[in-house]
C-alpha cells in the first residue's frame, strides 16, 4: 500500500508540476493521445484547478497515513489512519472510474501516466477495504479490539469517499472552463493570401469578412472548431466566410514541423485526397469535408483512415475523375500555400484563424466562445 500510494503520488505530482510550469510531459508530444487527455477540459476543474494537484494531495495523505497502520502504532492512531485511508482511497477509486470513463467515451484517448495512477488507486482501495477490518483481529487488547473498524464501517467510509469523487465529477460537468486562445500579429511580414473564389470555402466568397482557417484532418481540436463553423456563419448572416486551408502537421509535407507524431502520420495523404475531391468536383468538397470531421453514429470522432477517405472521395466524384485530379499540380501548389502561411504566422499549432496580419489559435467550448474569440482577436463585428 505504501508503494502504490508513493507511485500514484509521484505521477500525479509530476503532471501537476507540468501543468503549472508548462512544457510537454515526457512521451506526450503534441497531438498524441496523452496530449489530448492532458490538454482537455477534463484535466482541470473549471479550467483553473488541475485534478492532478488534487490527486497528488490525496495520495500524499494516503502515503503518510500508511506509515501509521503498523502494529507498533497505538490503536487509536492506527484506527484514525485506517479511517483516513478508507475515505481517501474511496475517493481515489471513484475518481479513477470517472476518468477512465471520460478517457474512453468522451475524449477517445488515454494518458499512460493517468491510467497507471488510476489503476494504483483502484488496487489501493481494494487493499484498504479488505485490510482495515482485519487490522486488529490479532490484537491482544480487548479495548483495542472494540475500537476496531467493522466491515460495515469500512464500507460506509469508502462510500463517503466515493461521494467526494461524485462531487468532483459533478463540478467538472457543471463548471465549464473559460474559452482560451493564443493570438498574434504578423504585420512584420507580408502574409501570403488565398483568393476565396478559387479555394475551398464555407460561406460566400463575397462576404465582407473572409477568415483563413488552417487545420489538420487528424487534429481533434480542429474537428471541434470545424463543427462550429456553420453556426458561426449563420449568426453573422452571411457576412463571414472561412477559406479552408488544410495544413498537415507532418514533416513529410510541412517543413515547419520539427518532428513527426504518430497521431498525424496520415495527414499529408488525407489532405491530398481532400484537395483532389475539390479539383475533381468542387460542389462535392463540402460534403467530403463534413464527412471527414463527422463521427460515426453513436461514437466519438476519430480521424478517418486514408483507405476510407479515398473510398468516400471516389463515391462522391467517381474513380476516373478522382484519378485524374490526383495528378493536378494545383494540389501541391495549394498545399504549399497553406504550409507557407503556417510558417509565416509562427508555425506552432492548428487550428489557426487568420484575417489580414492577425491570427489566433482558438480553444472554444462552443459557438458562443468562437464568436467571442473572433471578435476579440480578429476584430470581426459581433453579430
Phi, psi and omega in degrees: 000321178296317180296317181295316180293325177293320178296312181296322178295318181297313182294314181292325177294321179298315179293320179294319180297317179294327177297321183286313186270346182084188183088171184265147176279143181305126179083001182244063180293160183306129179090349179289166178302318179299316180296323178297321180289310184291336179266001182277165178296339184281355177276354180224172170252114180066019180073010185242306186261117179290134180293336178296329178290319176298318179297318180299318178296318181294315182289331174294319178296320177296317180299313180295321179295328182294340177283352185244021181249007180284164182295340181279349180276143179299146186305313181299320179292318180297319180296319179295321179296318178295320179299316179298316181294324179297316180294313185291319179288331173297318177294320180295318180293316178298318178295322179299314179298316180300312184285333173293319177299314181299315181294321184284314190250350179251306182277324182077024180208158182236144176256118182302319179300315182295317183294321177296320178296316180297315180295324176298318179296319180294316179293319177303314181300317180297316180295316183293316180296323179286324188272326187303311181295338183266358188303315186254015179299331180268004181291140180269357183262118177301323180295316179297321181297321179295338179270006180297166175262118180286159177304323179294319178295319179299317179296318181296317179295321178295322178294326176297318176297321178297324177296321177298322176295324177296322177296320178299312181297317180297320179298319180295322181289318187280325184266092180286129180292152178293148178298142180238156175198157176237121185239166179197176181224124181252038183294342180287345179234155179277103182291139174292139180246158179241131177285115183295344180281344182233029182224155174304137190212144167247115185111192182262137178293347180262009178296145180294337180238113179247117181252129176274130180247115173269133183205168178233136183289353176249012184263118181295326177293324177294319179299320180295314179294319181303322183292347182261348190298314182300318181292320179295318178296318179301318181293330180273006172054047176079003181269003183224140177217158181238121170279126182267118182235087179303130184227093184298137175268061186218131185296339183292336178224008178221099184291350180274359176267121187289330181204157182280145174238135184303329182297339182243027185294333182256009187300315182298314182294318180296321179296316180295324177296315180298316181291330176294323176299317180297318179294317184289321185200094187305318184292347179270346186297318182302315178295318179296315181298317178295321179297321180300327183253013180258134177284158173292150181307128178077008181233164173277162184286138171228144179303144178286146175278152182305322181297316180292320180296319180294320179296320178294318180300315180295323177299322184277324187244347183094149184299313185295314180294323180293315179299318181293322183292328184299333181266005181288126183295342179300327182300310180295322180294316182291320177298318179296323178296315179300314180295321180296318177296321178303314179291321181293337179259021173095002180068248181055281191207165168233159004290151178224129179254133186226134169217127186063232178261000183266142178219160180208139169261101185274150172228069182277154174269333180202183183297326178300316179296319182294320176300317180295320179294319178299321180290317184288315189260334183242006176060031173281123183304144178293133181292000000 
